[in-house]
Amino acid sequence: MKKRLLVFACAAVTVAAVIAVSVIPIKPFGNSVFDGHIKSILLYAVCIPWLSYLIKTLGYKPFGKPVNAACFFVALLVAVNNFPFFPFFKGNSYIVYSRFAYVAVFVVYCAFTAAFEELLFRGILFGVIYESSQKTKLGALKAIALSSVAFGLAHFLNLLGGAGFMPTLMQVGYTTLIGALCAFVGFKTRNLVFPWLIHAVYNVCGLLLSSSGIGNGIYFDTETVVITAVIGVFVGAFALWTMLKRTDDGECADYARTVLGIKEEKNGKSR
């Protein structure tokens, strides 16, 4: 318990430090978007090894031999669909910064952001919640739900950067859902690389043509909303069906043993 509390405290201080540095106006290149990406990359380059160390301190091993890879490919549909295909091909969304340096920095930024958030929310928070719950299907669903809600609510911090309330509220909603999907994939595959890939692709596809990425233009036309809803319902139903019908308590206990390093003792207690 003391170890978990210490790790939580360290993770909280890390997040606070990232927020504090993020609001400092550092603009060495004179381009607010490009400078912001560079600053975030440098921050995450320091924080990612630190969070990995905290995970190791907890005794977790979230990078084991992967299983159930089919879950990853189904979930990947949501990530790829985050690209605004219809607005792009209609010419309503377009790339503004096409230089290789801008594109490369943007992709690295998306990958590093995803790695930081996956280690924090799916690596540490999910593991701690599941470790303190029953090692059953119900315990796994609880860990998925609580860690994804925390992930979504964390995006209210964007208000500190000047984001509007309603756009932020919408972001909290869809990041909670994508967080649940990443947690589901991480649980089923037993390897954080898979939810990281989904998260990174989701970020790249969703931000590429936005003013926060390297583009601009209209996003939510009717076709995009309809296709997104259909794919979202399909993948969400698949995830629920898999957890409720294709997951048993034996698999849940095995996840706790192989990923979280929890060993059942003869008296029924576990570490």
RODO-2510 file (C-alpha; in nm, 4 decimals, decimal comma):
residues 271
     n   res          X          Y          Z
     1     m     0,0000     0,0000     0,0000
     2     k     0,2777     0,2449     0,0939
     3     k     0,4572     0,1707    -0,2321
     4     r     0,1433     0,2385    -0,4352
     5     l     0,0822     0,5666    -0,2526
     6     l     0,4417     0,6742    -0,3119
     7     v     0,4157     0,5927    -0,6817
     8     f     0,0860     0,7816    -0,7028
     9     a     0,2465     1,0821    -0,5350
    10     c     0,5406     1,0698    -0,7771
    11     a     0,3060     1,0406    -1,0759
    12     a     0,0963     1,3337    -0,9492
    13     v     0,4065     1,5500    -0,9080
    14     t     0,5132     1,4518    -1,2613
    15     v     0,1779     1,5581    -1,4050
    16     a     0,1885     1,8847    -1,2099
    17     a     0,5376     1,9551    -1,3426
    18     v     0,4263     1,8866    -1,7006
    19     i     0,1314     2,1247    -1,6600
    20     a     0,3496     2,3949    -1,5058
    21     v     0,6095     2,3791    -1,7816
    22     s     0,3423     2,3557    -2,0530
    23     v     0,1978     2,6976    -1,9678
    24     i     0,5373     2,8699    -1,9837
    25     p     0,5491     3,0688    -2,3105
    26     i     0,8647     2,9324    -2,4744
    27     k     0,8739     3,0172    -2,8475
    28     p     1,2277     2,9760    -2,9833
    29     f     1,1141     2,9239    -3,3452
    30     g     0,8401     3,1844    -3,3595
    31     n     0,5676     2,9343    -3,4520
    32     s     0,3264     2,8662    -3,1654
    33     v     0,2175     2,5223    -3,2884
    34     f     0,5663     2,4004    -3,3795
    35     d     0,7157     2,5422    -3,0568
    36     g     0,4426     2,3759    -2,8511
    37     h     0,5136     2,0383    -3,0080
    38     i     0,8883     2,0728    -2,9488
    39     k     0,8336     2,1685    -2,5844
    40     s     0,6005     1,8725    -2,5274
    41     i     0,8447     1,6294    -2,6901
    42     l     1,1252     1,7446    -2,4613
    43     l     0,8994     1,7169    -2,1573
    44     y     0,7779     1,3686    -2,2444
    45     a     1,1297     1,2532    -2,3317
    46     v     1,2136     1,3080    -1,9647
    47     c     0,8840     1,1835    -1,8190
    48     i     0,8458     0,8599    -2,0198
    49     p     1,1557     0,6878    -1,8716
    50     w     1,0511     0,8132    -1,5281
    51     l     0,6999     0,6657    -1,5565
    52     s     0,8514     0,3418    -1,6863
    53     y     1,0649     0,3295    -1,3744
    54     l     0,7595     0,3854    -1,1528
    55     i     0,5824     0,0970    -1,3265
    56     k     0,8848    -0,1242    -1,2650
    57     t     0,8848    -0,0136    -0,9008
    58     l     0,5284    -0,1412    -0,8689
    59     g     0,6446    -0,4778    -1,0003
    60     y     0,4284    -0,4577    -1,3124
    61     k     0,5333    -0,6122    -1,6433
    62     p     0,3019    -0,4605    -1,9059
    63     f     0,5233    -0,5440    -2,2039
    64     g     0,5008    -0,9217    -2,2053
    65     k     0,4247    -1,1647    -2,4844
    66     p     0,1124    -1,0307    -2,6597
    67     v    -0,2104    -1,2291    -2,6904
    68     n    -0,5527    -1,1640    -2,8471
    69     a    -0,4111    -0,9394    -3,1200
    70     a    -0,7492    -0,9435    -3,2995
    71     c    -0,8783    -0,6974    -3,0391
    72     f    -0,6103    -0,4524    -3,1452
    73     f    -0,7025    -0,4633    -3,5148
    74     v    -1,0726    -0,4106    -3,4451
    75     a    -0,9984    -0,1166    -3,2134
    76     l    -0,7639     0,0294    -3,4753
    77     l    -1,0712     0,1066    -3,6897
    78     v    -1,1647     0,3814    -3,4445
    79     a    -0,8164     0,5316    -3,4537
    80     v    -0,7904     0,5366    -3,8340
    81     n    -1,1449     0,6708    -3,8702
    82     n    -1,0420     0,9721    -3,6606
    83     f    -0,8938     1,1160    -3,9801
    84     p    -1,1473     1,3499    -4,1493
    85     f    -1,1593     1,1654    -4,4817
    86     f    -1,4689     1,3345    -4,6235
    87     p    -1,3695     1,6948    -4,5391
    88     f    -1,0187     1,6266    -4,6715
    89     f    -1,1282     1,4865    -5,0061
    90     k    -1,3855     1,7650    -5,0417
    91     g    -1,1073     2,0180    -4,9922
    92     n    -1,2541     2,1569    -4,6693
    93     s    -0,9630     2,0325    -4,4583
    94     y    -0,6087     2,0792    -4,5733
    95     i    -0,2421     2,0752    -4,4715
    96     v    -0,0868     2,4129    -4,3917
    97     y     0,2661     2,3136    -4,2888
    98     s     0,3941     2,0575    -4,5389
    99     r     0,7666     2,0854    -4,4700
   100     f     0,9235     1,7599    -4,3543
   101     a     1,0427     1,9135    -4,0259
   102     y     0,6894     2,0155    -3,9263
   103     v     0,5411     1,6773    -4,0193
   104     a     0,8148     1,4811    -3,8392
   105     v     0,7868     1,6894    -3,5237
   106     f     0,4079     1,6537    -3,5278
   107     v     0,4211     1,2728    -3,5591
   108     v     0,6831     1,2436    -3,2822
   109     y     0,4735     1,4739    -3,0644
   110     c     0,1666     1,2509    -3,1115
   111     a     0,3672     0,9354    -3,0396
   112     f     0,5292     1,0799    -2,7257
   113     t     0,2002     1,2170    -2,5947
   114     a     0,0381     0,8763    -2,6397
   115     a     0,3302     0,7006    -2,4680
   116     f     0,3190     0,9363    -2,1688
   117     e    -0,0566     0,9016    -2,1243
   118     e    -0,0620     0,5242    -2,1739
   119     l     0,2120     0,4703    -1,9162
   120     l     0,0315     0,6975    -1,6713
   121     f    -0,3302     0,5870    -1,7144
   122     r    -0,3106     0,2318    -1,8515
   123     g     0,0269     0,1403    -1,7054
   124     i     0,0019     0,2820    -1,3536
   125     l    -0,3580     0,3823    -1,2773
   126     f    -0,5271     0,0811    -1,4397
   127     g    -0,2838    -0,1561    -1,2686
   128     v    -0,3273    -0,0015    -0,9244
   129     i    -0,7072    -0,0045    -0,9504
   130     y    -0,7146    -0,3627    -1,0737
   131     e    -0,4637    -0,4749    -0,8115
   132     s    -0,6878    -0,3366    -0,5374
   133     s    -1,0000    -0,4978    -0,6896
   134     q    -1,1183    -0,8542    -0,7291
   135     k    -0,9148    -1,0368    -0,9923
   136     t    -1,2321    -1,1179    -1,1813
   137     k    -1,4249    -0,9915    -1,4832
   138     l    -1,5987    -0,7388    -1,2572
   139     g    -1,2657    -0,6149    -1,1257
   140     a    -1,1297    -0,5746    -1,4787
   141     l    -1,4396    -0,3802    -1,5887
   142     k    -1,4059    -0,1587    -1,2823
   143     a    -1,0419    -0,0829    -1,3644
   144     i    -1,1290    -0,0082    -1,7276
   145     a    -1,4149     0,2222    -1,6278
   146     l    -1,2391     0,4166    -1,3515
   147     s    -0,9080     0,4610    -1,5334
   148     s    -1,0845     0,5812    -1,8502
   149     v    -1,3045     0,8258    -1,6589
   150     a    -0,9937     0,9651    -1,4884
   151     f    -0,8275     0,9934    -1,8295
   152     g    -1,1240     1,1826    -1,9692
   153     l    -1,1576     1,4181    -1,6715
   154     a    -0,7870     1,5001    -1,6911
   155     h    -0,8591     1,6823    -2,0167
   156     f    -1,0388     1,9539    -1,8209
   157     l    -0,6848     2,0744    -1,7577
   158     n    -0,6937     2,2086    -2,1139
   159     l    -0,9036     2,4922    -1,9745
   160     l    -0,5835     2,6235    -1,8188
   161     g    -0,4430     2,6665    -2,1680
   162     g    -0,7350     2,8818    -2,2788
   163     a    -0,9583     2,6142    -2,4335
   164     g    -1,3327     2,6831    -2,4398
   165     f    -1,5568     2,5003    -2,1919
   166     m    -1,7922     2,3289    -2,4384
   167     p    -1,5143     2,2017    -2,6705
   168     t    -1,3308     2,0777    -2,3628
   169     l    -1,6436     1,9072    -2,2307
   170     m    -1,6832     1,7312    -2,5650
   171     q    -1,3177     1,6291    -2,5514
   172     v    -1,3655     1,4847    -2,2025
   173     g    -1,6470     1,2708    -2,3401
   174     y    -1,4684     1,1195    -2,6378
   175     t    -1,1341     1,0804    -2,4575
   176     t    -1,3130     0,8816    -2,1878
   177     l    -1,4394     0,6462    -2,4592
   178     i    -1,1044     0,6134    -2,6381
   179     g    -0,9419     0,5649    -2,2974
   180     a    -1,1774     0,2769    -2,2255
   181     l    -1,0937     0,1257    -2,5638
   182     c    -0,7195     0,1530    -2,4953
   183     a    -0,7652    -0,0006    -2,1500
   184     f    -0,9645    -0,2862    -2,3043
   185     v    -0,6933    -0,3510    -2,5642
   186     g    -0,4176    -0,3308    -2,3041
   187     f    -0,6000    -0,5779    -2,0813
   188     k    -0,6755    -0,8275    -2,3574
   189     t    -0,3345    -0,8130    -2,5275
   190     r    -0,1332    -0,7799    -2,2031
   191     n     0,1045    -0,5441    -2,3763
   192     l     0,0947    -0,1629    -2,3577
   193     v     0,2471    -0,1315    -2,7039
   194     f    -0,0931    -0,2069    -2,8585
   195     p    -0,2962     0,0637    -2,6788
   196     w    -0,0044     0,3011    -2,7375
   197     l    -0,0246     0,2353    -3,1132
   198     i    -0,4007     0,2919    -3,1127
   199     h    -0,3585     0,6109    -2,9110
   200     a    -0,0760     0,7415    -3,1327
   201     v    -0,2648     0,6681    -3,4572
   202     y    -0,5776     0,8264    -3,3086
   203     n    -0,3807     1,1412    -3,2238
   204     v    -0,2118     1,1631    -3,5633
   205     c    -0,5318     1,1079    -3,7596
   206     g    -0,7392     1,3401    -3,5451
   207     l    -0,4948     1,6296    -3,5096
   208     l    -0,3176     1,6183    -3,8463
   209     l    -0,5487     1,8612    -4,0259
   210     s    -0,6469     2,0643    -3,7191
   211     s    -0,5052     2,3994    -3,6091
   212     s    -0,3343     2,2090    -3,3261
   213     g    -0,1534     1,9971    -3,5830
   214     i    -0,0248     2,0989    -3,9223
   215     g    -0,3503     2,1801    -4,1012
   216     n    -0,6829     2,3577    -4,0863
   217     g    -1,0404     2,3287    -4,2070
   218     i    -1,3898     2,1943    -4,1366
   219     y    -1,4105     1,8596    -3,9607
   220     f    -1,7577     1,7437    -3,8665
   221     d    -1,9685     1,7103    -4,1795
   222     t    -2,2683     1,4775    -4,1930
   223     e    -2,0841     1,1861    -4,3544
   224     t    -1,8057     1,1983    -4,0950
   225     v    -2,0501     1,1998    -3,8049
   226     v    -2,2513     0,9066    -3,9446
   227     i    -1,9475     0,6897    -4,0243
   228     t    -1,7908     0,7704    -3,6864
   229     a    -2,1106     0,6739    -3,5063
   230     v    -2,1415     0,3441    -3,6960
   231     i    -1,7782     0,2440    -3,6356
   232     g    -1,7952     0,3591    -3,2738
   233     v    -2,1067     0,1512    -3,2010
   234     f    -1,9610    -0,1531    -3,3770
   235     v    -1,6257    -0,1413    -3,1961
   236     g    -1,7893    -0,0553    -2,8636
   237     a    -2,0299    -0,3492    -2,8965
   238     f    -1,7400    -0,5767    -2,9878
   239     a    -1,5435    -0,4663    -2,6806
   240     l    -1,8413    -0,5158    -2,4477
   241     w    -1,9244    -0,8543    -2,5988
   242     t    -1,5629    -0,9627    -2,5655
   243     m    -1,5421    -0,8577    -2,2004
   244     l    -1,8809    -0,9985    -2,1007
   245     k    -1,8934    -1,3156    -2,3105
   246     r    -1,5372    -1,4010    -2,4103
   247     t    -1,3551    -1,3173    -2,0871
   248     d    -1,3606    -1,5419    -1,7813
   249     d    -1,2266    -1,5060    -1,4292
   250     g    -0,9393    -1,7393    -1,5105
   251     e    -0,8088    -1,4979    -1,7739
   252     c    -0,8489    -1,2079    -1,5292
   253     a    -0,6517    -1,3894    -1,2608
   254     d    -0,3871    -1,4781    -1,5160
   255     y    -0,3536    -1,1121    -1,6169
   256     a    -0,3025    -1,0213    -1,2516
   257     r    -0,0337    -1,2878    -1,2217
   258     t     0,1578    -1,2268    -1,5447
   259     v     0,1267    -0,8478    -1,5811
   260     l     0,0829    -0,7214    -1,2252
   261     g     0,2979    -0,9891    -1,0644
   262     i     0,0307    -1,0842    -0,8109
   263     k     0,0785    -1,4304    -0,6644
   264     e    -0,1934    -1,6016    -0,4676
   265     e    -0,0810    -1,7311    -0,1314
   266     k    -0,1984    -2,0490     0,0363
   267     n    -0,4067    -1,8554     0,2887
   268     g    -0,5970    -1,6895     0,0048
   269     k    -0,4191    -1,3574     0,0309
   270     s    -0,2104    -1,1954    -0,2390
   271     r     0,0629    -0,9396    -0,2391
***
